[in-house]
Amino acid sequence: MYYAAYKYNRDIEKIDEFMQSIEILPFTLTEAKKAAEIEAKLESEGEMIGLKDVLISSIAISNSCNIVTGNVKHFSKILGVKVENWRE
């Protein structure tokens, strides 16, 4: 979120406010292993999606969470990811 805010010159204070209102899940050894497994599988299938999406997916899978995104195309390539598209 911060990356997008800086990239598109958005209000950082609004992002700060939102981030303080949610639970931020950690990236631990469990998520690192899951990310490596996802990346290796995608690479072997020629389906690279970008490291940020792989890391997000590993956290979501490890914590049994859904991913809310408009980028369903990338996340649908990962087995075990539950995606909600709120743009629809």
C-alpha positions in Angstrom: 0.0 0.0 0.0 2.8 2.4 0.8 4.5 1.6 -2.5 1.4 2.5 -4.4 0.9 5.6 -2.3 4.4 6.8 -3.1 4.2 5.7 -6.7 1.0 7.5 -7.4 1.6 10.4 -5.1 -1.3 9.6 -2.7 -1.8 10.8 0.9 0.5 8.8 3.1 -1.4 9.9 6.3 -4.5 8.1 5.0 -2.5 5.0 4.5 -1.0 5.3 8.0 -4.4 5.7 9.5 -5.7 2.6 7.7 -2.7 0.5 8.6 -3.1 1.3 12.2 -6.7 0.0 12.1 -5.8 -3.5 10.8 -3.8 -6.5 12.0 -0.6 -6.9 10.1 0.5 -10.5 9.8 4.2 -11.4 10.2 6.5 -12.9 7.6 8.2 -15.8 9.3 10.1 -18.9 8.3 6.8 -20.6 7.5 5.9 -17.9 5.0 9.4 -17.9 3.6 9.2 -21.6 2.9 5.8 -21.3 1.4 6.9 -18.4 -0.8 9.9 -20.5 -2.0 7.6 -23.4 -2.8 5.2 -21.1 -4.8 8.0 -19.4 -6.7 9.7 -22.7 -7.6 6.4 -24.2 -8.8 5.4 -21.1 -10.9 8.9 -20.9 -12.4 8.8 -24.6 -13.4 5.5 -23.9 -15.1 6.7 -20.7 -16.8 4.1 -18.7 -14.9 6.1 -16.0 -13.1 3.9 -13.4 -11.4 6.3 -11.2 -9.4 7.9 -11.6 -6.0 5.5 -9.2 -4.2 2.5 -11.3 -5.2 4.3 -14.5 -4.2 5.1 -13.1 -0.7 1.5 -11.9 -0.3 0.2 -15.3 -1.3 2.5 -17.1 1.1 1.2 -15.0 4.0 -2.4 -15.5 3.0 -2.1 -19.3 2.7 -0.1 -19.7 5.9 -2.8 -17.7 7.8 -5.9 -19.1 6.0 -6.8 -15.6 4.8 -8.4 -14.4 1.6 -6.6 -11.9 -0.7 -8.8 -8.9 -1.7 -7.5 -7.6 -5.0 -8.4 -6.5 -8.5 -5.4 -8.6 -9.7 -7.2 -11.9 -9.8 -5.2 -13.1 -12.9 -1.9 -13.4 -10.9 -3.3 -14.9 -7.7 -5.5 -17.4 -9.5 -2.3 -19.2 -10.7 -1.4 -20.2 -7.1 -3.0 -23.3 -5.6 -4.5 -22.6 -2.2 -5.1 -18.9 -2.5 -8.6 -17.6 -1.9 -9.2 -14.4 -3.8 -12.0 -11.9 -3.5 -12.3 -9.3 -6.3 -14.1 -6.3 -4.8 -14.0 -4.5 -8.1 -16.8 -6.7 -9.4 
